[in-house]
């Protein structure tokens, strides 16, 4: 039995976690890219949302055919962002994720705060994303790539596998919930 989790965004990380093997078995990310010169400014959001839905359906079909599917889906619950446009964008992605999973494979999405997922995985909810990535590389030998930094010490956008690390933390807490449910049913 597998669970599937997402860290949604312009770059969306995902992780397929085996409940039976108690470890991640497949992971990756996809990026929503829009050629802003070819798309009117007002259409960029709609174009990205459509790309997200198409890539999500393609990924789920691939995992069903090649990896035996999944029975539970999890995602990071949205916390309010400083920027209202970002909040609207991320909320829209979560809406599409819920729609796709419920309409196409009849599975509702379970939502988790990333702090509770980090705590369930590492024992500490306030770890930085890079610390979670390093923990996963150590615990599961995932070989996730650390991000690059600018000269000023900021994360360079689009580098590293931080989105996969968050998705894996969410997959881990979903796995724990499935294990608890199994024990209750025994």
PyMOL CGO cylinders between C-alpha atoms (Angstrom):
from pymol import cmd
from pymol.cgo import CYLINDER

trace = [
    CYLINDER, 0.00, 0.00, 0.00, 1.32, 3.43, -0.95, 0.3, 1, 1, 1, 1, 1, 1,
    CYLINDER, 1.32, 3.43, -0.95, 0.54, 7.01, 0.03, 0.3, 1, 1, 1, 1, 1, 1,
    CYLINDER, 0.54, 7.01, 0.03, 1.24, 10.05, -2.14, 0.3, 1, 1, 1, 1, 1, 1,
    CYLINDER, 1.24, 10.05, -2.14, 2.03, 13.53, -0.83, 0.3, 1, 1, 1, 1, 1, 1,
    CYLINDER, 2.03, 13.53, -0.83, 2.62, 16.94, -2.35, 0.3, 1, 1, 1, 1, 1, 1,
    CYLINDER, 2.62, 16.94, -2.35, 4.24, 20.25, -1.52, 0.3, 1, 1, 1, 1, 1, 1,
    CYLINDER, 4.24, 20.25, -1.52, 2.44, 22.43, -4.04, 0.3, 1, 1, 1, 1, 1, 1,
    CYLINDER, 2.44, 22.43, -4.04, 3.84, 25.55, -5.64, 0.3, 1, 1, 1, 1, 1, 1,
    CYLINDER, 3.84, 25.55, -5.64, 5.32, 26.80, -8.89, 0.3, 1, 1, 1, 1, 1, 1,
    CYLINDER, 5.32, 26.80, -8.89, 7.72, 23.93, -8.29, 0.3, 1, 1, 1, 1, 1, 1,
    CYLINDER, 7.72, 23.93, -8.29, 5.70, 21.06, -6.82, 0.3, 1, 1, 1, 1, 1, 1,
    CYLINDER, 5.70, 21.06, -6.82, 7.50, 18.32, -4.94, 0.3, 1, 1, 1, 1, 1, 1,
    CYLINDER, 7.50, 18.32, -4.94, 5.88, 14.90, -4.57, 0.3, 1, 1, 1, 1, 1, 1,
    CYLINDER, 5.88, 14.90, -4.57, 6.68, 11.66, -2.78, 0.3, 1, 1, 1, 1, 1, 1,
    CYLINDER, 6.68, 11.66, -2.78, 5.25, 8.15, -3.07, 0.3, 1, 1, 1, 1, 1, 1,
    CYLINDER, 5.25, 8.15, -3.07, 5.73, 6.39, 0.28, 0.3, 1, 1, 1, 1, 1, 1,
    CYLINDER, 5.73, 6.39, 0.28, 5.31, 2.65, 0.81, 0.3, 1, 1, 1, 1, 1, 1,
    CYLINDER, 5.31, 2.65, 0.81, 3.37, 1.85, 3.97, 0.3, 1, 1, 1, 1, 1, 1,
    CYLINDER, 3.37, 1.85, 3.97, 4.57, -1.76, 3.86, 0.3, 1, 1, 1, 1, 1, 1,
    CYLINDER, 4.57, -1.76, 3.86, 8.25, -0.93, 3.27, 0.3, 1, 1, 1, 1, 1, 1,
    CYLINDER, 8.25, -0.93, 3.27, 8.05, 2.09, 5.63, 0.3, 1, 1, 1, 1, 1, 1,
    CYLINDER, 8.05, 2.09, 5.63, 10.03, 4.30, 3.29, 0.3, 1, 1, 1, 1, 1, 1,
    CYLINDER, 10.03, 4.30, 3.29, 9.79, 6.59, 0.27, 0.3, 1, 1, 1, 1, 1, 1,
    CYLINDER, 9.79, 6.59, 0.27, 9.93, 4.58, -2.95, 0.3, 1, 1, 1, 1, 1, 1,
    CYLINDER, 9.93, 4.58, -2.95, 9.68, 7.26, -5.62, 0.3, 1, 1, 1, 1, 1, 1,
    CYLINDER, 9.68, 7.26, -5.62, 9.82, 11.05, -5.60, 0.3, 1, 1, 1, 1, 1, 1,
    CYLINDER, 9.82, 11.05, -5.60, 10.26, 13.99, -7.89, 0.3, 1, 1, 1, 1, 1, 1,
    CYLINDER, 10.26, 13.99, -7.89, 9.13, 17.48, -8.76, 0.3, 1, 1, 1, 1, 1, 1,
    CYLINDER, 9.13, 17.48, -8.76, 7.65, 19.38, -11.63, 0.3, 1, 1, 1, 1, 1, 1,
    CYLINDER, 7.65, 19.38, -11.63, 7.80, 23.07, -12.43, 0.3, 1, 1, 1, 1, 1, 1,
    CYLINDER, 7.80, 23.07, -12.43, 5.06, 25.20, -13.95, 0.3, 1, 1, 1, 1, 1, 1,
    CYLINDER, 5.06, 25.20, -13.95, 6.68, 27.34, -16.59, 0.3, 1, 1, 1, 1, 1, 1,
    CYLINDER, 6.68, 27.34, -16.59, 4.93, 30.02, -18.57, 0.3, 1, 1, 1, 1, 1, 1,
    CYLINDER, 4.93, 30.02, -18.57, 6.56, 31.99, -21.37, 0.3, 1, 1, 1, 1, 1, 1,
    CYLINDER, 6.56, 31.99, -21.37, 5.39, 35.39, -20.21, 0.3, 1, 1, 1, 1, 1, 1,
    CYLINDER, 5.39, 35.39, -20.21, 6.18, 36.88, -23.64, 0.3, 1, 1, 1, 1, 1, 1,
    CYLINDER, 6.18, 36.88, -23.64, 3.65, 34.56, -25.28, 0.3, 1, 1, 1, 1, 1, 1,
    CYLINDER, 3.65, 34.56, -25.28, 0.90, 34.71, -22.64, 0.3, 1, 1, 1, 1, 1, 1,
    CYLINDER, 0.90, 34.71, -22.64, -0.98, 37.85, -21.70, 0.3, 1, 1, 1, 1, 1, 1,
    CYLINDER, -0.98, 37.85, -21.70, -0.31, 38.92, -18.12, 0.3, 1, 1, 1, 1, 1, 1,
    CYLINDER, -0.31, 38.92, -18.12, -3.95, 38.27, -17.13, 0.3, 1, 1, 1, 1, 1, 1,
    CYLINDER, -3.95, 38.27, -17.13, -3.71, 34.67, -18.41, 0.3, 1, 1, 1, 1, 1, 1,
    CYLINDER, -3.71, 34.67, -18.41, -0.52, 33.58, -16.60, 0.3, 1, 1, 1, 1, 1, 1,
    CYLINDER, -0.52, 33.58, -16.60, -2.34, 32.29, -13.50, 0.3, 1, 1, 1, 1, 1, 1,
    CYLINDER, -2.34, 32.29, -13.50, -4.89, 30.35, -15.55, 0.3, 1, 1, 1, 1, 1, 1,
    CYLINDER, -4.89, 30.35, -15.55, -2.15, 28.89, -17.73, 0.3, 1, 1, 1, 1, 1, 1,
    CYLINDER, -2.15, 28.89, -17.73, -0.17, 27.74, -14.68, 0.3, 1, 1, 1, 1, 1, 1,
    CYLINDER, -0.17, 27.74, -14.68, -3.25, 26.22, -13.05, 0.3, 1, 1, 1, 1, 1, 1,
    CYLINDER, -3.25, 26.22, -13.05, -4.07, 24.32, -16.24, 0.3, 1, 1, 1, 1, 1, 1,
    CYLINDER, -4.07, 24.32, -16.24, -0.45, 23.07, -16.46, 0.3, 1, 1, 1, 1, 1, 1,
    CYLINDER, -0.45, 23.07, -16.46, -0.67, 21.94, -12.83, 0.3, 1, 1, 1, 1, 1, 1,
    CYLINDER, -0.67, 21.94, -12.83, -3.81, 19.92, -13.48, 0.3, 1, 1, 1, 1, 1, 1,
    CYLINDER, -3.81, 19.92, -13.48, -2.38, 18.30, -16.62, 0.3, 1, 1, 1, 1, 1, 1,
    CYLINDER, -2.38, 18.30, -16.62, 0.92, 17.39, -14.92, 0.3, 1, 1, 1, 1, 1, 1,
    CYLINDER, 0.92, 17.39, -14.92, -0.89, 16.11, -11.82, 0.3, 1, 1, 1, 1, 1, 1,
    CYLINDER, -0.89, 16.11, -11.82, -3.15, 13.80, -13.84, 0.3, 1, 1, 1, 1, 1, 1,
    CYLINDER, -3.15, 13.80, -13.84, -0.17, 12.53, -15.85, 0.3, 1, 1, 1, 1, 1, 1,
    CYLINDER, -0.17, 12.53, -15.85, 1.86, 11.83, -12.69, 0.3, 1, 1, 1, 1, 1, 1,
    CYLINDER, 1.86, 11.83, -12.69, -1.02, 10.03, -10.98, 0.3, 1, 1, 1, 1, 1, 1,
    CYLINDER, -1.02, 10.03, -10.98, -1.71, 7.86, -14.03, 0.3, 1, 1, 1, 1, 1, 1,
    CYLINDER, -1.71, 7.86, -14.03, 1.98, 6.96, -14.24, 0.3, 1, 1, 1, 1, 1, 1,
    CYLINDER, 1.98, 6.96, -14.24, 2.11, 6.02, -10.55, 0.3, 1, 1, 1, 1, 1, 1,
    CYLINDER, 2.11, 6.02, -10.55, -1.03, 3.91, -10.85, 0.3, 1, 1, 1, 1, 1, 1,
    CYLINDER, -1.03, 3.91, -10.85, 0.28, 2.03, -13.90, 0.3, 1, 1, 1, 1, 1, 1,
    CYLINDER, 0.28, 2.03, -13.90, 3.94, 1.62, -12.90, 0.3, 1, 1, 1, 1, 1, 1,
    CYLINDER, 3.94, 1.62, -12.90, 4.01, 1.73, -9.09, 0.3, 1, 1, 1, 1, 1, 1,
    CYLINDER, 4.01, 1.73, -9.09, 0.82, -0.04, -8.04, 0.3, 1, 1, 1, 1, 1, 1,
    CYLINDER, 0.82, -0.04, -8.04, -1.05, 3.18, -7.29, 0.3, 1, 1, 1, 1, 1, 1,
    CYLINDER, -1.05, 3.18, -7.29, -1.77, 4.78, -3.94, 0.3, 1, 1, 1, 1, 1, 1,
    CYLINDER, -1.77, 4.78, -3.94, -4.64, 4.78, -1.48, 0.3, 1, 1, 1, 1, 1, 1,
    CYLINDER, -4.64, 4.78, -1.48, -4.19, 8.05, 0.37, 0.3, 1, 1, 1, 1, 1, 1,
    CYLINDER, -4.19, 8.05, 0.37, -3.13, 11.53, -0.74, 0.3, 1, 1, 1, 1, 1, 1,
    CYLINDER, -3.13, 11.53, -0.74, -1.70, 14.26, 1.50, 0.3, 1, 1, 1, 1, 1, 1,
    CYLINDER, -1.70, 14.26, 1.50, -0.67, 17.88, 1.05, 0.3, 1, 1, 1, 1, 1, 1,
    CYLINDER, -0.67, 17.88, 1.05, 0.64, 20.76, 3.07, 0.3, 1, 1, 1, 1, 1, 1,
    CYLINDER, 0.64, 20.76, 3.07, -2.15, 22.88, 4.49, 0.3, 1, 1, 1, 1, 1, 1,
    CYLINDER, -2.15, 22.88, 4.49, -1.85, 26.48, 3.49, 0.3, 1, 1, 1, 1, 1, 1,
    CYLINDER, -1.85, 26.48, 3.49, -0.71, 29.00, 6.05, 0.3, 1, 1, 1, 1, 1, 1,
    CYLINDER, -0.71, 29.00, 6.05, -1.39, 32.64, 5.31, 0.3, 1, 1, 1, 1, 1, 1,
    CYLINDER, -1.39, 32.64, 5.31, 1.33, 34.15, 3.17, 0.3, 1, 1, 1, 1, 1, 1,
    CYLINDER, 1.33, 34.15, 3.17, 2.54, 37.72, 3.43, 0.3, 1, 1, 1, 1, 1, 1,
    CYLINDER, 2.54, 37.72, 3.43, 1.51, 38.24, -0.18, 0.3, 1, 1, 1, 1, 1, 1,
    CYLINDER, 1.51, 38.24, -0.18, -2.20, 37.85, -0.97, 0.3, 1, 1, 1, 1, 1, 1,
    CYLINDER, -2.20, 37.85, -0.97, -1.47, 36.87, -4.60, 0.3, 1, 1, 1, 1, 1, 1,
    CYLINDER, -1.47, 36.87, -4.60, 0.69, 33.98, -3.36, 0.3, 1, 1, 1, 1, 1, 1,
    CYLINDER, 0.69, 33.98, -3.36, -2.07, 32.90, -0.98, 0.3, 1, 1, 1, 1, 1, 1,
    CYLINDER, -2.07, 32.90, -0.98, -4.62, 32.89, -3.81, 0.3, 1, 1, 1, 1, 1, 1,
    CYLINDER, -4.62, 32.89, -3.81, -2.24, 31.02, -6.12, 0.3, 1, 1, 1, 1, 1, 1,
    CYLINDER, -2.24, 31.02, -6.12, -1.38, 28.30, -3.58, 0.3, 1, 1, 1, 1, 1, 1,
    CYLINDER, -1.38, 28.30, -3.58, -5.04, 27.96, -2.56, 0.3, 1, 1, 1, 1, 1, 1,
    CYLINDER, -5.04, 27.96, -2.56, -5.93, 27.45, -6.21, 0.3, 1, 1, 1, 1, 1, 1,
    CYLINDER, -5.93, 27.45, -6.21, -3.33, 24.69, -6.56, 0.3, 1, 1, 1, 1, 1, 1,
    CYLINDER, -3.33, 24.69, -6.56, -4.70, 22.90, -3.48, 0.3, 1, 1, 1, 1, 1, 1,
    CYLINDER, -4.70, 22.90, -3.48, -8.21, 23.19, -4.92, 0.3, 1, 1, 1, 1, 1, 1,
    CYLINDER, -8.21, 23.19, -4.92, -7.08, 21.60, -8.16, 0.3, 1, 1, 1, 1, 1, 1,
    CYLINDER, -7.08, 21.60, -8.16, -5.28, 18.83, -6.26, 0.3, 1, 1, 1, 1, 1, 1,
    CYLINDER, -5.28, 18.83, -6.26, -8.47, 18.07, -4.33, 0.3, 1, 1, 1, 1, 1, 1,
    CYLINDER, -8.47, 18.07, -4.33, -10.59, 18.16, -7.47, 0.3, 1, 1, 1, 1, 1, 1,
    CYLINDER, -10.59, 18.16, -7.47, -8.27, 15.88, -9.46, 0.3, 1, 1, 1, 1, 1, 1,
    CYLINDER, -8.27, 15.88, -9.46, -7.93, 13.26, -6.72, 0.3, 1, 1, 1, 1, 1, 1,
    CYLINDER, -7.93, 13.26, -6.72, -11.59, 13.20, -5.77, 0.3, 1, 1, 1, 1, 1, 1,
    CYLINDER, -11.59, 13.20, -5.77, -12.98, 13.24, -9.33, 0.3, 1, 1, 1, 1, 1, 1,
    CYLINDER, -12.98, 13.24, -9.33, -10.48, 10.94, -11.03, 0.3, 1, 1, 1, 1, 1, 1,
    CYLINDER, -10.48, 10.94, -11.03, -9.50, 8.41, -8.39, 0.3, 1, 1, 1, 1, 1, 1,
    CYLINDER, -9.50, 8.41, -8.39, -12.12, 8.97, -5.66, 0.3, 1, 1, 1, 1, 1, 1,
    CYLINDER, -12.12, 8.97, -5.66, -9.58, 9.73, -2.93, 0.3, 1, 1, 1, 1, 1, 1,
    CYLINDER, -9.58, 9.73, -2.93, -9.93, 12.79, -0.68, 0.3, 1, 1, 1, 1, 1, 1,
    CYLINDER, -9.93, 12.79, -0.68, -6.82, 14.78, 0.24, 0.3, 1, 1, 1, 1, 1, 1,
    CYLINDER, -6.82, 14.78, 0.24, -5.60, 14.93, 3.85, 0.3, 1, 1, 1, 1, 1, 1,
    CYLINDER, -5.60, 14.93, 3.85, -4.01, 18.24, 4.75, 0.3, 1, 1, 1, 1, 1, 1,
    CYLINDER, -4.01, 18.24, 4.75, -1.18, 18.74, 7.25, 0.3, 1, 1, 1, 1, 1, 1,
    CYLINDER, -1.18, 18.74, 7.25, 0.72, 21.71, 8.59, 0.3, 1, 1, 1, 1, 1, 1,
    CYLINDER, 0.72, 21.71, 8.59, 4.33, 21.38, 7.53, 0.3, 1, 1, 1, 1, 1, 1,
    CYLINDER, 4.33, 21.38, 7.53, 5.45, 21.97, 11.14, 0.3, 1, 1, 1, 1, 1, 1,
    CYLINDER, 5.45, 21.97, 11.14, 3.47, 18.93, 12.33, 0.3, 1, 1, 1, 1, 1, 1,
    CYLINDER, 3.47, 18.93, 12.33, 4.89, 16.86, 9.45, 0.3, 1, 1, 1, 1, 1, 1,
    CYLINDER, 4.89, 16.86, 9.45, 8.45, 17.93, 10.32, 0.3, 1, 1, 1, 1, 1, 1,
    CYLINDER, 8.45, 17.93, 10.32, 7.84, 17.12, 13.98, 0.3, 1, 1, 1, 1, 1, 1,
    CYLINDER, 7.84, 17.12, 13.98, 6.45, 13.66, 13.16, 0.3, 1, 1, 1, 1, 1, 1,
    CYLINDER, 6.45, 13.66, 13.16, 9.46, 12.96, 10.96, 0.3, 1, 1, 1, 1, 1, 1,
    CYLINDER, 9.46, 12.96, 10.96, 12.31, 14.44, 13.00, 0.3, 1, 1, 1, 1, 1, 1,
    CYLINDER, 12.31, 14.44, 13.00, 10.91, 15.22, 16.45, 0.3, 1, 1, 1, 1, 1, 1,
    CYLINDER, 10.91, 15.22, 16.45, 11.28, 18.97, 15.81, 0.3, 1, 1, 1, 1, 1, 1,
    CYLINDER, 11.28, 18.97, 15.81, 8.67, 21.06, 14.02, 0.3, 1, 1, 1, 1, 1, 1,
    CYLINDER, 8.67, 21.06, 14.02, 10.78, 24.17, 13.59, 0.3, 1, 1, 1, 1, 1, 1,
    CYLINDER, 10.78, 24.17, 13.59, 13.56, 22.77, 11.41, 0.3, 1, 1, 1, 1, 1, 1,
    CYLINDER, 13.56, 22.77, 11.41, 14.59, 24.65, 8.30, 0.3, 1, 1, 1, 1, 1, 1,
    CYLINDER, 14.59, 24.65, 8.30, 13.78, 23.00, 4.98, 0.3, 1, 1, 1, 1, 1, 1,
    CYLINDER, 13.78, 23.00, 4.98, 17.44, 22.24, 4.35, 0.3, 1, 1, 1, 1, 1, 1,
    CYLINDER, 17.44, 22.24, 4.35, 17.68, 20.42, 7.71, 0.3, 1, 1, 1, 1, 1, 1,
    CYLINDER, 17.68, 20.42, 7.71, 14.69, 18.25, 6.74, 0.3, 1, 1, 1, 1, 1, 1,
    CYLINDER, 14.69, 18.25, 6.74, 16.37, 17.49, 3.42, 0.3, 1, 1, 1, 1, 1, 1,
    CYLINDER, 16.37, 17.49, 3.42, 19.59, 16.47, 5.20, 0.3, 1, 1, 1, 1, 1, 1,
    CYLINDER, 19.59, 16.47, 5.20, 17.62, 14.32, 7.67, 0.3, 1, 1, 1, 1, 1, 1,
    CYLINDER, 17.62, 14.32, 7.67, 15.86, 12.50, 4.80, 0.3, 1, 1, 1, 1, 1, 1,
    CYLINDER, 15.86, 12.50, 4.80, 19.15, 11.91, 2.99, 0.3, 1, 1, 1, 1, 1, 1,
    CYLINDER, 19.15, 11.91, 2.99, 20.54, 10.35, 6.16, 0.3, 1, 1, 1, 1, 1, 1,
    CYLINDER, 20.54, 10.35, 6.16, 17.45, 8.33, 7.18, 0.3, 1, 1, 1, 1, 1, 1,
    CYLINDER, 17.45, 8.33, 7.18, 16.38, 7.06, 3.74, 0.3, 1, 1, 1, 1, 1, 1,
    CYLINDER, 16.38, 7.06, 3.74, 19.47, 7.65, 1.57, 0.3, 1, 1, 1, 1, 1, 1,
    CYLINDER, 19.47, 7.65, 1.57, 17.30, 9.68, -0.82, 0.3, 1, 1, 1, 1, 1, 1,
    CYLINDER, 17.30, 9.68, -0.82, 20.21, 11.64, -2.34, 0.3, 1, 1, 1, 1, 1, 1,
    CYLINDER, 20.21, 11.64, -2.34, 18.19, 14.85, -2.46, 0.3, 1, 1, 1, 1, 1, 1,
    CYLINDER, 18.19, 14.85, -2.46, 20.16, 17.81, -3.79, 0.3, 1, 1, 1, 1, 1, 1,
    CYLINDER, 20.16, 17.81, -3.79, 20.85, 20.74, -1.48, 0.3, 1, 1, 1, 1, 1, 1,
    CYLINDER, 20.85, 20.74, -1.48, 19.96, 24.14, -2.91, 0.3, 1, 1, 1, 1, 1, 1,
    CYLINDER, 19.96, 24.14, -2.91, 22.44, 26.72, -4.09, 0.3, 1, 1, 1, 1, 1, 1,
    CYLINDER, 22.44, 26.72, -4.09, 22.80, 30.03, -2.30, 0.3, 1, 1, 1, 1, 1, 1,
    CYLINDER, 22.80, 30.03, -2.30, 23.37, 33.52, -3.67, 0.3, 1, 1, 1, 1, 1, 1,
    CYLINDER, 23.37, 33.52, -3.67, 26.35, 35.61, -2.58, 0.3, 1, 1, 1, 1, 1, 1,
    CYLINDER, 26.35, 35.61, -2.58, 24.05, 37.31, -0.04, 0.3, 1, 1, 1, 1, 1, 1,
    CYLINDER, 24.05, 37.31, -0.04, 23.10, 33.97, 1.52, 0.3, 1, 1, 1, 1, 1, 1,
    CYLINDER, 23.10, 33.97, 1.52, 19.59, 33.66, 0.07, 0.3, 1, 1, 1, 1, 1, 1,
    CYLINDER, 19.59, 33.66, 0.07, 18.35, 30.46, -1.54, 0.3, 1, 1, 1, 1, 1, 1,
    CYLINDER, 18.35, 30.46, -1.54, 18.72, 30.52, -5.31, 0.3, 1, 1, 1, 1, 1, 1,
    CYLINDER, 18.72, 30.52, -5.31, 15.26, 29.90, -6.75, 0.3, 1, 1, 1, 1, 1, 1,
    CYLINDER, 15.26, 29.90, -6.75, 14.73, 26.65, -8.60, 0.3, 1, 1, 1, 1, 1, 1,
    CYLINDER, 14.73, 26.65, -8.60, 17.78, 24.88, -7.19, 0.3, 1, 1, 1, 1, 1, 1,
    CYLINDER, 17.78, 24.88, -7.19, 17.79, 21.85, -4.92, 0.3, 1, 1, 1, 1, 1, 1,
    CYLINDER, 17.79, 21.85, -4.92, 15.09, 19.46, -3.80, 0.3, 1, 1, 1, 1, 1, 1,
    CYLINDER, 15.09, 19.46, -3.80, 13.51, 21.30, -0.86, 0.3, 1, 1, 1, 1, 1, 1,
    CYLINDER, 13.51, 21.30, -0.86, 10.01, 20.79, -2.31, 0.3, 1, 1, 1, 1, 1, 1,
    CYLINDER, 10.01, 20.79, -2.31, 10.59, 17.03, -2.41, 0.3, 1, 1, 1, 1, 1, 1,
    CYLINDER, 10.59, 17.03, -2.41, 11.81, 17.13, 1.20, 0.3, 1, 1, 1, 1, 1, 1,
    CYLINDER, 11.81, 17.13, 1.20, 8.60, 18.84, 2.38, 0.3, 1, 1, 1, 1, 1, 1,
    CYLINDER, 8.60, 18.84, 2.38, 6.47, 16.42, 0.34, 0.3, 1, 1, 1, 1, 1, 1,
    CYLINDER, 6.47, 16.42, 0.34, 8.33, 13.50, 1.92, 0.3, 1, 1, 1, 1, 1, 1,
    CYLINDER, 8.33, 13.50, 1.92, 7.73, 14.89, 5.42, 0.3, 1, 1, 1, 1, 1, 1,
    CYLINDER, 7.73, 14.89, 5.42, 4.02, 15.11, 4.59, 0.3, 1, 1, 1, 1, 1, 1,
    CYLINDER, 4.02, 15.11, 4.59, 4.08, 11.56, 3.16, 0.3, 1, 1, 1, 1, 1, 1,
    CYLINDER, 4.08, 11.56, 3.16, 5.68, 10.36, 6.39, 0.3, 1, 1, 1, 1, 1, 1,
    CYLINDER, 5.68, 10.36, 6.39, 2.93, 11.81, 8.63, 0.3, 1, 1, 1, 1, 1, 1,
    CYLINDER, 2.93, 11.81, 8.63, 0.28, 10.40, 6.28, 0.3, 1, 1, 1, 1, 1, 1,
    CYLINDER, 0.28, 10.40, 6.28, 2.03, 7.02, 6.54, 0.3, 1, 1, 1, 1, 1, 1,
    CYLINDER, 2.03, 7.02, 6.54, 1.89, 7.28, 10.36, 0.3, 1, 1, 1, 1, 1, 1,
    CYLINDER, 1.89, 7.28, 10.36, -1.84, 8.05, 10.20, 0.3, 1, 1, 1, 1, 1, 1,
    CYLINDER, -1.84, 8.05, 10.20, -2.42, 5.01, 7.97, 0.3, 1, 1, 1, 1, 1, 1,
    CYLINDER, -2.42, 5.01, 7.97, -0.44, 2.82, 10.39, 0.3, 1, 1, 1, 1, 1, 1,
    CYLINDER, -0.44, 2.82, 10.39, -2.55, 4.07, 13.33, 0.3, 1, 1, 1, 1, 1, 1,
    CYLINDER, -2.55, 4.07, 13.33, -5.75, 3.37, 11.42, 0.3, 1, 1, 1, 1, 1, 1,
    CYLINDER, -5.75, 3.37, 11.42, -4.55, -0.15, 10.55, 0.3, 1, 1, 1, 1, 1, 1,
    CYLINDER, -4.55, -0.15, 10.55, -3.83, -0.87, 14.23, 0.3, 1, 1, 1, 1, 1, 1,
    CYLINDER, -3.83, -0.87, 14.23, -7.31, 0.31, 15.20, 0.3, 1, 1, 1, 1, 1, 1,
    CYLINDER, -7.31, 0.31, 15.20, -8.87, -2.03, 12.67, 0.3, 1, 1, 1, 1, 1, 1,
    CYLINDER, -8.87, -2.03, 12.67, -6.91, -5.09, 13.82, 0.3, 1, 1, 1, 1, 1, 1,
]
cmd.load_cgo(trace, "trace")
